[in-house]
Amino acid sequence: MSHEKEYAVHRAPIFTPTFFVVLLIVLIGFAIIAYRYWMGVGAVSNLSDGWPWGIWLAYDVAVGSAIACGGYVLAITVYIMNKFKYHPMIRSAVLASMFGYALAGFSVIVDIGRYWNAYGFFVPSRWQPNSVMFEVALCIMAYTLILVIEFLPSVFERLGELDKWPKLAKFSRAVYKALDKVLIFIIALGVTLPTMHQSSLGSLYIVMGYKLNALWQTMFLPLLFLGNAVLMGFSIVAFETVLSARQLKRPFEKEIVSLSRVIPYVVAFWIIVRFISVTVSGAWGEAFSMSWLSLYFWLEIILIAIAGYIIFATEYGKSQSGLFLSAMLLLIGGGMYRFGVYIVGFDPGPEWLAYFPSISEFMITVSLIALEVLGYMVLVKLVPVLPNMSAHGAKTK
Amino acid sequence: MKTNRRDFLKLAALGAAGAGTAGALTAEAEASSAPAEFGPDVMAKFYDSTKCIGCQSCVVACYNTNFRDRAKYVDEYLPPEEQNFIEKEDLLPKLAPQDEFTPDKPWLNVVTNDYRFRTVIQKYVDENGKPHFIKHNCMHCKKPGCVSACPVSALQKDPVSGIVTYDAGRCVGCRYCQMACPFNIPKFEWSRAVPKIVKCDMCWSTLGKNGVPTETACAKVCPASAVVYGKRSDHLAEAKKRIAENPGKYYNDSVLGETIYGGTDEIYLAAVDYKKLGFPTDKIADYSYAEKSEGLQHTLYKWGIAPIALYTALAIVGYRNNKKHHSDEGEDK
């Protein structure tokens, strides 16, 4: 089949100076994590009974999993919208998604206090289907597994090429073929599950009622989070494409320009729903009160709107740097929206000191991101993930 | 592609079943989310702020029963992390210099519930310099946010007595209960490597030996009968009687806990605005937010139809596109 030509191993040394710098950050973070397991969550974080959720959930889970929606968005584009010309981009997106979700899962294990009881999610007598968290947890765990399966073809493809172990190679080729046949059903599940849990990441906050500011608290939370996930998924694909073109000195994949044409429509839809939700909550007074929260709210919307405008109306938006800029704006604006719900718009009451993450909390998050980067850097050099430029340029005419 | 129609249907059905499971489970619990009325045997505590003398005996009694001597009351074996190890600084609450006991201020510096104190007495001094006391602890809501939030059923509402209980053996420590509580009641043991959630369970796990208790530590010791324990219906009737007998004595002639957040199993009477006493009554609605959130979930996931339909549609479209793509490629070659 064509797959062998579609992707290529990135031929470059693994142990670069960057590798060791990133590794150092990972090790520092893991030392702090060890301390947290010894001394309790309170010893490393600024979390309190009023602010029990901090950046580990706001960034690593909420924003991190939205950034990891590249695989989700590309799966929709390629297999559901039938745009197979984007197929060469899918493996790198799936790899990034896999690491993004692994990061989310990892920080949840750091965050939860009684991690040894986590097996309870698989004990039917403990299931609590009313809980939004229950659905989010199961869906995210299932989707991480799906992402691993979606990534397996590249591993087996590589193993199939090994001449040193002919038996393993033969076996891998057989598995690759079998996997290829059923993969579309796995992919369909890989689209269903994020649709469910990305929306539920928003639904989580409905039960908090007044504690979430009226600018963010709405029954539209699931829809807004889903739209936000699609937006951020698109932009991370654009972002990664431009970045890998520059960093790995690969030619620019022009597909991304035409792929980005959808973004303005999603932006428009999202902002309309956002405005409807503010109207329904009766929060326009709050929005124009010129408080810090209202400024945050407008900044979030303006960043997203500008990105949509650049792509929709300007020639600059079709260039490499223009696309990079709008992807950045979308990621920041979209990330701000999720932070707005998870931390900024949250207020348990006047008796609690406002939460700001501690240095150790930051470091743990940074080290987990570093781990993700490290894994990505190593894997693209081991298995065929990135688009094979020589074959691929000729094919997509 | 070799996959034939039957294989396709088989696989699609399998996937759909998987996708639908979570949704179906959610829908299954639908009955439990309907706003039920208070049952006849719902137990409650009734606290009359105007009777309270602020001695904090209830705080000490609760601390002794549920924290310091917890192991004494709990018969069966407790895993070590369940027993409260007494750390030196835990024995007595630390007092800041300005909070030390003086004849004018015989006051325990426990400003809010923490993992040692499941109940606290707070003092509020009004414009005329008159002190008012208020007891803060779990409200045992009719439709508790914490129970709705808990993903592993560690927090449960006893269907008969309405007591909201906590099972540390199930808890994963995600703290969604803390986020979901409109009264900010559940507390987490932040400084422990083996932490748990702590909140009032009306002495269910100690004096009640994991059943409905006949008395609670706080009500038992109260010298002024400011806090009493019994059936909610009796308490509510008594509260209304007191309001009727003393018009104007109680704030707004209202009972806190009758309707707030859909009603709670704690009944309060006070002479001043409950807002000033630390209850965000202006922000909390007369219904439980848990009903809203569960209502939405159950609409989206009713019988798991939506996820199954979504999956099936995706699988069919994806399968067709994929097949077409592969055959196109074959023709090219």
Interface residues (C-beta under 8 A of the other chain):
Chain A: M1 S2 Y37 W38 M39 G40 V41 G42 A43 L47 S48 D49 G50 P52 W53 Y79 I80 N82 F84 V108 D111 I112 G113 R114 Y115 N117 A118 G120 F121 V123 S125 R126 W127 Q128 P129 N130 S131 V132 M133 F134 E135 A137 L138 C139 A142 K181 V182 I184 F185 I186 I187 A188 L189 V191 T192 L193 T195 M196 S199 S200 S203 L204 I206 V207 M208 G209 Y210 K211 M219 P222 P348 G349 E351 W352
Chain B: M1 K2 T3 L11 A12 L14 G15 G18 A19 A22 G23 L25 T26 A27 E28 A29 S32 S33 T112 N113 D114 G145 S148 A149 C150 P151 V152 S153 A154 A168 G169 R170 C171 V172 G173 C174 R175 Y176 Q178 M179 A180 P182 N184 P186 K187 F188 E189 W190 S191 R192 A193 V194 P195 K196 G278 P280 K283 I284 A285 Y289 A290 K292 S293 E294 L296 Q297 L300 Y301 P307 L310 Y311 L314 A315 V317 G318 Y319 N321 N322 K324 H325 H326 E329
